[in-house]
Amino acid sequence: MNALQYAQNVIELFSLPDSYFRVRELMESETADLDDIAEVILLDPVLTSKLLKLANSAVYRLPYQVENVSKALLVLGKTQVYNLILSIGISSACSQLNTESIDLDRFWEQSVNAALIAKYLATQLGLKSADRVYVSGLLHNIGELVVAQQNPDIAANAQAYTPEIMPWQLQQTLLGFSYAACGAELLYLWQLPDLIVEPIALQHNLQYHARALEELVVHLAVRLALANQHPELYSMKSVADPALLELLQLEQSDLIKAIDFCNTEGLFVLSVLNPRISTIY
């Protein structure tokens, strides 16, 4: 099977909640207002609770408390709320899959790390799309869940990467494609915005020039998250290409701060997105 076939095989089982599609429909409507959107979100108590927790986290650094969905929409704007709902909806969809063959805690930690590192770096670079690259970072490895559902033996073997063999290189050897390609196919089937999916599809592309900054940020964030997750295998210096850092005008100190940010905020985000995390805040 190729990457698209893997994605097509789980599209029915692995689906976003109905509330997400209804919210997206209203956000794209020219007649719906913020109250209409808030009303739909409020119909889903779990979504509402997680949305408010994340909106009030240090990830968004708001100067005051957001007590309700209407205020979240007003303060964060429709786009940021949409991206938050998307990340919450996909984390919910992930819980429907059989993932016993992989280390799910590792999967989630690395996904959240990549999201937070991407958001931090995008903010440092002055990109207005920091919330969008956060979602791309969060979903960068979703293809692993797709493969684990259908071919658990390969998914288990694909975790045996080494300092000499990067995860995506091992995936290519075992499957003929990377998890990035498979995940992107699934997200395209879900009709997610190209600006979210393309950085995922191109995350291992080593051609840096004439690329969108968002794509380069996700590329770097994925590698830093991997090093942060597996310090016994990879170092920050070994995964961060100096040529890319020069292109982005980033210093090693910026990378250290990005990793510190994800380590500080990561557990809270995990506790909201992943029901396996039992930490109480």
Long-range contacts (C-beta under 8 A, 24 or more apart in sequence): 1-150, 2-176, 2-177, 3-143, 3-175, 3-177, 3-181, 3-182, 3-184, 3-185, 4-185, 6-143, 6-146, 6-147, 6-150, 6-182, 6-185, 7-143, 7-146, 7-182, 7-183, 7-185, 7-186, 7-189, 8-185, 8-189, 9-150, 10-97, 10-146, 10-149, 10-150, 10-186, 11-186, 11-189, 11-190, 13-96, 13-97, 13-149, 14-93, 14-94, 14-96, 14-97, 14-145, 14-146, 14-149, 14-186, 15-93, 15-96, 16-89, 16-90, 16-93, 16-190, 17-44, 17-47, 17-89, 17-92, 17-93, 19-43, 19-44, 19-47, 19-85, 19-89, 20-85, 20-86, 20-89, 23-82, 23-85, 24-82, 27-78, 27-82, 34-70, 34-73, 34-74, 34-78, 35-70, 37-73, 37-78, 37-81, 38-68, 38-69, 38-70, 38-73, 41-69, 41-85, 42-69, 46-92, 47-85, 47-88, 47-89, 50-88, 50-272, 50-273, 51-81, 51-84, 51-85, 51-88, 53-272, 53-281, 54-84, 54-88, 54-269, 54-272, 55-81, 55-84, 57-265, 57-268, 57-269, 57-272, 58-264, 58-265, 58-268, 59-116, 59-119, 59-134, 59-265, 59-269, 79-131, 79-132, 80-131, 83-131, 83-132, 83-134, 83-135, 83-196, 84-131, 86-135, 86-192, 86-196, 87-115, 87-134, 87-135, 87-138, 87-139, 87-273, 88-272, 88-273, 90-138, 90-139, 90-142, 91-273, 91-274, 94-142, 94-145, 95-275, 97-145, 97-148, 97-149, 98-148, 98-149, 98-152, 99-145, 99-148, 99-149, 100-152, 101-148, 101-152, 101-153, 101-155, 101-156, 102-144, 102-145, 102-148, 102-152, 102-155, 102-156, 102-159, 103-159, 104-276, 105-276, 106-229, 107-141, 107-144, 107-145, 108-270, 108-273, 108-274, 108-276, 108-277, 109-229, 109-266, 109-270, 110-141, 110-225, 110-226, 110-229, 111-137, 111-138, 111-139, 111-140, 111-141, 111-142, 111-225, 112-138, 112-262, 112-266, 112-269, 112-270, 112-273, 113-224, 113-225, 113-228, 113-229, 113-262, 113-263, 113-266, 114-138, 114-140, 114-141, 114-218, 114-221, 114-222, 114-224, 114-225, 115-221, 115-269, 116-258, 116-261, 116-262, 116-265, 116-266, 116-269, 117-220, 117-221, 117-224, 117-225, 117-228, 117-258, 117-259, 117-261, 117-262, 118-217, 118-218, 118-221, 120-257, 120-258, 120-261, 120-262, 121-217, 121-220, 121-221, 121-248, 121-250, 121-254, 121-258, 122-213, 122-214, 122-217, 124-250, 124-254, 124-257, 124-258, 125-213, 125-217, 125-248, 125-249, 125-250, 127-213, 127-214, 127-217, 129-195, 129-214, 132-193, 132-195, 132-196, 132-214, 133-199, 133-214, 133-217, 133-218, 133-221, 135-196, 136-196, 136-197, 136-199, 136-200, 136-214, 136-218, 137-218, 137-221, 137-222, 137-225, 138-273, 139-183, 139-187, 139-196, 139-200, 140-180, 140-183, 140-200, 140-203, 140-218, 140-221, 140-222, 141-179, 141-180, 141-183, 141-222, 142-179, 142-183, 142-186, 142-187, 142-200, 143-178, 143-179, 143-180, 143-181, 143-182, 143-183, 143-184, 143-185, 143-186, 144-179, 144-183, 146-179, 146-182, 146-183, 146-186, 147-175, 147-179, 147-182, 161-233, 162-233, 163-233, 163-234, 163-238, 166-226, 167-226, 168-204, 178-204, 180-204, 206-241, 208-241, 208-243, 208-244, 208-247, 209-247, 213-248, 216-244, 216-247, 216-248, 217-248, 219-244, 220-244, 220-245, 220-248, 220-250, 221-258, 224-255, 224-258, 224-259, 225-262, 228-259, 228-262, 228-263
